[in-house]
Amino acid sequence: MAMSTARALLDGYAQLRQQVAIMLELARAGEWDALIERQSDYLQLVDRLRHLDREAVLDDEERRCKADLLEAILNDDLEIREQLMARRSELGHLMDTSRRQRDLHRSYGKQAASVVDAADKFSPGTS
């Protein structure tokens, strides 16, 4: 017996819920590469659900189940986005710090080397 479209849809949303929960744990752990790897599976599942959603006819209980799954998915998705925004801010800060260090080195690097050379030439005990 073939699975009904409604059952396939709800199973798909349950899989998506599980996938998003895993992605949230990866984001919390700072496992950014693994999170990105999971994203392609997530997008494929979303695409599959989009097609099933057009075909499925849900009764009241199935609609409530779908709504509950969507709410949980969206809550986790929001937290993932917040984690990503914090990471983006952190990376931006690191890039700014690196840029400032590079600019300081470019501006004062040659002068700092000259000061060291001059100190060697004029050190006490030299005639």
C-alpha positions in Angstrom: 0.0 0.0 0.0 1.4 3.4 -1.0 1.9 6.1 1.6 -0.7 8.9 1.3 0.5 12.3 0.2 -0.6 13.8 3.5 1.4 11.2 5.4 4.5 11.7 3.2 4.1 15.5 3.8 4.0 15.2 7.6 6.9 12.7 7.6 8.8 15.2 5.5 8.1 18.0 8.0 9.2 15.7 10.8 12.5 15.0 8.9 12.9 18.7 8.3 12.4 19.3 12.1 15.0 16.8 12.9 17.4 18.2 10.3 17.0 21.8 11.7 17.5 20.5 15.3 20.8 19.0 14.2 21.8 22.2 12.4 21.0 24.2 15.6 23.2 22.0 17.7 26.0 22.4 15.1 25.6 26.2 15.3 25.6 26.2 19.1 28.8 24.1 19.0 30.4 26.4 16.4 30.7 23.6 13.9 30.3 26.0 10.9 31.7 23.7 8.2 29.4 20.8 9.3 26.4 23.2 9.4 27.1 24.3 5.8 27.4 20.7 4.7 23.9 20.0 6.2 22.4 23.0 4.4 22.3 21.2 1.0 20.3 18.3 2.5 18.0 20.8 4.2 17.4 22.7 0.9 16.6 19.4 -1.0 14.1 18.4 1.7 12.5 21.9 1.6 12.1 21.6 -2.2 10.6 18.1 -1.9 8.1 19.4 0.7 7.2 22.4 -1.5 6.0 19.9 -4.2 4.2 17.7 -1.6 2.5 20.7 -0.1 0.8 21.5 -3.4 -0.7 18.0 -3.7 -1.5 17.1 -0.1 -5.0 17.5 1.4 -4.8 17.6 5.2 -7.6 17.2 7.7 -7.8 19.3 10.8 -5.5 17.1 12.9 -2.9 16.9 10.2 -3.0 20.6 9.8 -2.4 21.1 13.5 0.5 18.6 13.4 2.0 20.4 10.4 1.6 23.8 12.2 3.3 22.4 15.3 6.2 21.1 13.3 6.5 24.4 11.4 6.5 26.4 14.6 9.3 24.2 16.0 11.3 24.5 12.8 10.9 28.2 12.7 11.9 28.6 16.3 15.1 26.6 15.7 15.7 28.4 12.4 15.5 31.8 14.2 18.1 30.6 16.8 20.4 29.3 14.0 20.1 32.8 12.4 21.0 34.5 15.7 24.0 32.2 16.0 25.1 33.0 12.5 24.7 36.8 13.1 26.8 36.5 16.2 29.4 34.6 14.2 29.3 37.1 11.4 29.9 39.9 14.0 32.8 38.0 15.5 34.4 37.4 12.1 33.9 41.1 11.2 35.7 42.1 14.4 38.5 39.7 13.7 38.8 41.1 10.1 38.9 44.7 11.4 41.6 43.9 14.0 43.6 42.1 11.3 43.2 45.1 8.9 44.3 47.5 11.6 47.3 45.5 12.4 48.3 45.2 8.7 47.8 49.0 8.3 49.9 49.7 11.4 52.6 47.4 10.1 52.6 49.1 6.7 52.7 52.6 8.3 55.2 52.0 11.1 56.9 48.8 10.1 59.8 50.5 8.3 60.1 53.1 11.1 60.1 50.5 13.7 63.0 48.7 11.9 64.9 52.0 11.7 64.5 52.7 15.4 65.9 49.3 16.2 68.9 49.9 13.8 69.5 53.4 15.4 69.5 51.9 18.9 72.2 49.5 17.9 74.4 52.3 16.5 73.9 54.6 19.5 73.9 52.1 22.3 76.1 53.0 25.4 79.7 51.8 25.3 80.1 52.5 21.6 82.7 55.2 20.7 
